[in-house]
Amino acid sequence: MLIYLLLGNRRFLENVIIMFFDLKEKLVLLCIDTDKVKAQIKWEDHNNYGNEYPHIYGELSTDAVMDSFPFQKDNKGVFELNSEIEQLV
């Protein structure tokens, strides 16, 4: 199974998730305690858009994952921040 991780903060979610409007696969949001990530985390702007986002260079240990939530779409098919996520970000 191939898993893609996109890392970011609330601003990232609000600005980038619109790119996944047509995505059919289910998404899960992981709440990660960066102090528990053993791999290197670098904030980078790979596409020169003027926004840096974190990238983990190595394995993400399971003890760094504090919680997870389904990232759901509303009745119009737009991803929304549910109440659990709103409390965290």
C-alpha positions in Angstrom: 0.0 0.0 0.0 1.3 3.4 -0.9 0.5 6.3 1.5 1.2 9.9 0.8 1.6 12.3 3.6 1.0 16.0 3.2 2.2 18.0 6.2 1.0 21.4 7.2 -0.9 23.6 9.5 -4.4 25.0 9.4 -3.5 27.6 6.7 -2.1 24.8 4.6 -5.4 22.8 4.9 -7.5 25.8 3.9 -5.3 26.8 1.0 -4.2 23.5 -0.4 -7.1 21.1 0.1 -9.0 22.7 -2.8 -6.6 20.9 -5.1 -8.1 17.6 -4.0 -11.7 18.5 -4.9 -11.9 15.6 -7.4 -10.2 13.1 -5.1 -12.2 9.9 -4.7 -10.0 8.3 -2.1 -10.7 8.9 1.6 -8.4 11.2 3.5 -7.3 11.0 7.1 -5.9 13.9 9.1 -3.1 12.9 11.5 -2.3 15.1 14.5 1.5 14.8 14.8 3.6 15.8 17.8 6.6 17.2 16.1 8.7 16.8 19.3 8.3 13.0 18.9 9.3 12.8 15.3 12.8 11.3 15.2 13.4 12.0 11.5 14.5 15.4 10.2 11.7 17.9 9.6 12.5 20.7 7.1 10.3 23.6 6.2 10.7 24.1 2.4 9.1 25.8 -0.6 9.7 23.1 -3.3 7.7 24.9 -5.9 8.9 28.5 -5.2 5.3 29.6 -4.4 6.5 31.7 -1.4 5.0 29.3 1.1 7.1 26.9 3.1 5.6 23.6 4.3 7.1 20.9 6.5 8.7 17.8 5.0 9.7 14.7 7.0 12.9 13.1 5.7 12.6 9.6 7.2 10.1 7.4 8.9 7.2 8.8 10.8 7.1 6.8 14.1 3.7 5.8 15.3 4.3 7.3 18.7 4.4 10.7 17.1 0.8 10.4 15.9 -1.3 11.8 18.7 -4.7 11.4 17.0 -6.5 10.9 13.6 -9.7 12.1 12.1 -11.5 11.4 8.8 -11.3 14.4 6.5 -14.8 14.5 5.2 -16.6 16.3 2.4 -19.8 18.3 2.8 -23.0 17.6 0.7 -21.4 19.7 -2.1 -18.3 17.5 -2.2 -16.1 20.2 -0.6 -13.7 19.1 2.2 -14.6 20.7 5.5 -12.9 21.0 8.9 -15.2 19.0 11.2 -15.6 20.0 14.8 -12.9 17.7 16.2 -10.4 19.3 13.8 -11.6 22.9 14.5 -10.7 22.4 18.2 -7.2 21.3 17.4 -6.1 23.9 14.9 
